[in-house]
C-alpha cells in the first residue's frame, strides 16, 4: 500500500525536475581545487629544479677553484 501511494505521488508532478541546488561557492571550489593543486605541484618542481641548478653551479665553482691547488 505505501509503495503504491509513493508511486502515485511521484506522478502527480511530472514536469518537476529533480535538480539538486548547488551553492556557487561549492562549484567554484570543485573547479579551482584541482587547478590549485596542479599549480602547486608545478611550482614545487620548478623550485626544486632551480635549487638543483644552484647547487650544480656552486659545485662547479668549487671544482674550478680546487683545480689549481691540485696541479701545483
C-alpha positions, 0 to 999 in steps of 0.5 A, a space after each residue: 500500500 505505501 509503495 503504491 501511494 509513493 508511486 502515485 505521488 511521484 506522478 502527480 508532478 511530472 514536469 518537476 525536475 529533480 535538480 539538486 541546488 548547488 551553492 556557487 561557492 561549492 562549484 567554484 571550489 570543485 573547479 579551482 581545487 584541482 587547478 590549485 593543486 596542479 599549480 602547486 605541484 608545478 611550482 614545487 618542481 620548478 623550485 626544486 629544479 632551480 635549487 638543483 641548478 644552484 647547487 650544480 653551479 656552486 659545485 662547479 665553482 668549487 671544482 674550478 677553484 680546487 683545480 689549481 691547488 691540485 696541479 701545483 
